[in-house]
Amino acid sequence: MEWLSDVNTVYIFLAGAFGIFMAWGIGANDVANAMATSVGSRALTIKQALLIAAIFEFAGAYLAGGEVTNTIRSGIVSVEAFDAHPNYLVWGMLASLLSAGIWLTVASFQGWPVSTTHSIVGAIVGFAAVGVGTDAVSWGSVLNIATSWVFSPFIAGVLAFLVFTSIHKLVLDTREPLKNARRYGPYYLFAVGFILSLVTVNKGLAHVGLNIPQNLEMFIAAAVGAVLAVTGAILIKKVQIDEQADKTFHFASVEKIFGVLMIFTASAMAFAHGSNDVANAVGPMSAIISMVNEGGQLAAKSAVPSWVLLVGAVGIVLGLATFGYQVMMTVGKKITELTPTRGFSAEFATASTVVVASYTGLPISTTHTLVGAILGVGFARGIAAIDMRIVGNIFMSWVVTLPAGAILSILFFFMLKGMFG
């Protein structure tokens, strides 16, 4: 194992550098589209979205990201295939981080909301299949992940369609929409708090050493939902009604109330995104560090170092702050016109779908899920409300992402192999 003693420091340094580059790409592309509905509907400013992302992305990654991190780290490749050449896995994971980070930079510059999950999974499969052999890929796990990419946007789209339709029936299409917005808003917040906290308590807290008895999980989730509902009700009462604006647009004050609700769904969205997509940067880093620290063996249950989580969180916030506006414009304004009621429906559906996927350990695409939810809201308004040209461009960028990540990863793998081999 002479290679370990000679280049440990170099591998750790490269893992940190490529990892923060990948995390920056996640922030510029994925977090941007996670926050895009809030910014696009004018419920939040970009500064407010950045603050919420900084807090809740980190919380989601730390509390509920363990299952997905393990999948990215060791569920996509067959670790046994690297027993003879453990350095291949280190080079491959470094190549995957670098290739996915580069592709995300290109996509963010173009304003394409591509999938960071597609990027990293395609990169890992690419280097493993070509650089090592097809036996090195856990094809069953890859098939499960790919299947989830199809179903997650569909589920989110249906859920967003149902939520937005319920808002129409309970609030917008009634004789007293403002009164009903005040009445039903807290119930929607209860649902947001209940779903996210139930999944976090059930899976996430065990990940950090807190095991909650099963008979208390529902009670805790209901309590969190109730706190959110009461807090929301208090904030809704403080909303200033603009009668002049209501004369111009009948639902102006109603939309202001749902703008308050979107503060909570934006937080939920950031938490859900952190729980699933931060693993795309942290997972390969964790694999490299585990290989180095364990003398060439990938430890199945080793804890993710706290500094790795910090790198992921900092990189994501920097990416959103410096480059996220391009993707925000595409998702938040160009697919369909978003208002707070529409944005709330899309965020609620997306956050619920993503956090449940994190619970099962599936690294689904937050991008696909959110775009599916926005399309669901658009369909609820009629097909004419959707800019199909923008949707077509987005779908094309999705198709290109997998092979782009794989090809770049293969090139970088052989470059690293030549340098260190």
N, C-alpha and C positions, 0 to 999 in steps of 0.2 A: 504493500500500500504506500509506496514511496510518493505516488502522486498526491496523496493526502497531505503529507508533511510539508511538501514543497509549495503547494499553491492554495492552501486553506484560506489564507487572508485574501488572496486575489479573488477566489470564488465568492467569499462572503461580500467583498466590496462590490463585485459585479452584480451579485444578487440584489444588493441594496440599491445600486444605481439603476439597473434595468427595472427593478420592482417599482421604484418611485416614478420612473418614466412611464411604465404601464399604468400606475395609479393616476398619474397626471392625465393620461389618455382617457381613463375611465371618467375622471372628473369633467374633462372637456367635452366628452361625448355622452356617456350614459347618465351621469348626474345631471347634466344639462337638460337631457330630455325628461328626466324624472321631475325636475323643477319647472319644465317648460309650460305645463298646463297652468300652474299658479301664476307665473310671470305673464304668460300669454293672455290670461283672462284679467290681468291687472289686479289680482287679489294680493299679490306680493310684488315688491320691488326686487331688483336683482340683488341688492345688498341684504335684504331680509331673507331672500332665498339662500344666499351664501351662508348666513348665520345659522339658519335652520339645518342646512346640509351639513355644516361643520359639526353640529351637536349630534344629530340623529343618525347620520351616516356612521359615525364612530360607534355609537351605541348599538346600532344594528349589527355592525361587523363583530363587535366584541361579545354581545349577548347571544346572538342567533346565527352567527356565521360559521360555526365550527363544522357543521355537517357538510356544507358545500365546500369548505376549505379541504376537508378530507377527500371529497370526491375529485376535486381538481388536482390534488396532490398525488393521490395514489389510486383513484378509481378508474381513470381513463386508460392508464397503461398497466400492463401486467408486470409488477415489480420483480417477479422471479426471472423475467427475461433479461434483467440487467445484472444478475448476480455475478456473471463472468466479467462484465465491464461496467462497474458502478459509475465510472466517470462519464459514460455515455448519457446516463440520466441527468447528471449535473449539466453537461453541455446542452442537452436537449431542452431542459427547463430554462436555461439562460437564453437559448435561441428563441424559445416560445415567448418569453417576456419581451425580448427586443423586437421580434417580428410583429407581435400583436400591438405593441406600443407605437411602432412606425405606422401600421395600417390605421390605427385610431387617430393618429395625428393628421394623416392625409384626409381621412373621412371628415374629421372635425373642421379642417380648413375649408372643405367643400360644403360644409353644412349638412352632411348626410348623417342621419341618426342610425348608425350601424350597431351591431351587437358585439359588445366586448366579450360576451360568453362565446359566441360563434368564433371570434378572433382567436381566443386562447385555446379553445377546444380543437379548432382546426389546426392550430400551430402544433399542439402536443401530438395529435394523431399523425400529422405530417412527418415530424421528425422521427417518431417511433416506427411508423410503417416503412419509411424509406431508409432511414439511417440505421435501424436495427433489424427490422423484419416485421411482417404482418402479425406474427405471433406475439409481438410486444404490445399490441393494442387489445384492450378488453372490449371487444366488439359488442358484447351484450350491454355493457354500461353505456357505450357510445350510442347504441340504438335507442336505449331508454331516454337518454338526453335529447337526441334528435326528435323522438316522438313528442317529448314535452314542448319542443319549440313550435310544433304544429298546433298542439292543443291549447297552450297557454294564451296566445292572442285570441283564439276563438272563445275560450271561457271568459276572458276579461271583456271581450266585446259584447257577449251575451249579458254578462253581469252589468256592464255600464249601460247597455240598452234598457235593462230592467230598472236600474236605479233612476235613470233620467226619465223614463216613462212614469215611474212612481212619483217623482217630483212634479211632473206635469199634472197628474191626476189629483195629488194631495194638495198642491200649492198653486201652480201657474194657471190651471184651467178651472179655478174656483172663483166664487164671487168675491172672496176676501183673501187674495193671495198673500198680502203682507201679514195679516193675522195668522194665517196657516203656516207661513214660513217661520214665524216665531214659535208656533206650537210644535211643529214637527222637526225643526232643526236639531234640538237636543236628542231626539230619538235616533237621527242619523249618526250623530256623534257617538251615542252609546254603542251603536253597531260597529263603528270604526274602532273604538277602544276595546270592545269585547273581543273581536276577532284577532287583533294584533297581540293583545296581552295574553290571550289563551294560548296561542302558538308559542310566544316567548316563554311563558311560565312552564309550559309542557316540555319544551325542548331546550330553549336557550339557557335558562338559569342552571340546568343540570350541567351544561357545558362549562360554567364558571364555578362549579362546586356547590351550588345550592339545589338541593333536591326537595321539591315541593310535593307533599302527599297528593295523590290523585283526587281524593275527595275534596281538596281545597282549591284545585285548579279553576273550576267553574266559578266558585265564590270569588276568588281573587280577580278573575277576568271580568265578572259582573261588577265588582267594586270599582275597578279601573274605568270601565265603561260609564258607570254612574258618575264618577268624578269628572270625566270629560263632558258628560251631558250637563251637569250642574254648572261647570265652568263656562261651557258654551252658552248656556241660558243667560248667565250673568253678562257675558260679553255682548250677546244679541240685544239685550235690553239697553245697552249703551249706544247702540247704533243710531246715529242721527238721521231721521227721516227727511229727505229732501223733496218737498212737495212740488217744487218747480221742475225738478228732474223727472218726477213721476208723470207730470203732464206731457213731457216730451216722449218718455219711454215708460209705459205703464208699470214695468217690472223693475225700475231702477232701484228702488229701496229693497225689493226682494233680493236682487242680485248683490246688494251691499251686505245683506245678512248672510248669504251663502259665501261671500268673500271672507267673512269671519270664520265660517266653517272650514274654508280651504286652508286656513292657518294650521288646523289640526290634521287635515288630510295630507298637506305638504310634509308635515312632520312624520306622518305615518308612511308616506311614500319614501322619504329619505331613510327611515328606519328599515323598511322592507328592502330597499335597494342595497343598503349597507349589508344586510344579512345575507344577501345572495351574491352580489356582484363584486364586493371588495375581495372575495375569495379568488377572483380572476387574477389579481395581483399577488395576494398573500399566499395562495396555494402553491404556485411554483417556487416562490421564495422559501416557503416552509420546507418544501421537498429538498431543495439545495442545502439548506442549513442542517436539516436532519441527516442527510447523507454525509456531510462533512463531520458533524459532531459525533455521529454513531460509527465512524470508521468505515464508511462505504455501504452501510445498511440503512434502508428507509424505515425508521421506527413507525409502527402503525398508529400508536396512540400518544406520541410525544406532543407536549403542549406547544402551541405557537408562541414564540418569544414576543414579549410585549412591544419591543422595539419594531418588530415586523408590522404589527397592527398600527403602530404610530406612523410608520412610513406610508402605509396604505392610506390612512386617514389624511395625513398632511398632503400627500400627492393628489388625492382626490379634490380636496378643497382648492389647492392651487390651480388645478386644471379647470375647475368650474369658474374660478375668479378671472383667469387669464384668457380663456378661449371658448368658454361655454356659450357665449351669446349667439354664435352662428347656428348651433343645433337648436337652441331655444327658439330662435326665429322660425325654423322649419317646422318643428313639432307644435310650438305654441300658437302660431299664427297662420301657417300656410296650408295645413291639411284641411281644417274646417274652422270657421270662426268660433272662438271659445268665449263663453261668459262664465262667471263663477258657478252657476248651476251646472253647466256642461262640464267645466273643469272638475268640479267636485265629483260628479258621477264617474268621470274617467279615472281620477286619482283613487277614489274609494275602490273601484273594481280592480285597478292595477295593484294597489298595495295589498289587497286581500289575496289575490292570485299569487303574487310573488312571495309573500311571507308564508303561505301554506306550502309552496314549493320548497322554500328554505327548510321548512319543518321536515320534509321528506328527504332532503339532501340533494334535490335536483337543481343543477345550475341552469335555470331557464333564462331566457333573454328578457330582461326588463324592457328593452327597446321594443321588441316585438309585442310584448304584453301591453305596453302603454299605447302603441300605435293601434293595436287591435281594439283597445278600450275607446280611443278617440274615434275610430271608425264606427264603433257601436253607437256612440253618441250622435255621430253624423247621420247614420242610417235611421236613427230615431227621428231625425228632422227631415229625412228624405234624401235620396241619392244626390240630388242637385246641390245639397249643402257641402259636398265633398269635392275637393280639387283632385280629380283622378290623375292628372298629370304629375302632381307632386307625389301622390301615392305610388305611381308607377316608377318614378325615380328612386323612391325609398326601397321598393321591392327589388329593383335591379342592384342597388348597393348591397342588399342582404345576400343576393345570389353570389355576388363577387367575393364577399367577406371570407367564406370558408376556404376556397382555393387560394386567396391572397395570403391569408395567415399561414396556410400549409406550405406554400411555395417559399415564402420568405423564411420560414422556420427551417426548412430543409437546407437552404443556402447558408444560413447562419450556423446551423449545426455542423456542417462540413468545414466551415471557416474556423469554428472553435476547435474542432477535432484536429485540424491542421496546425493550429497555434499551440494547443496544449498536449496533443497526442505524441 
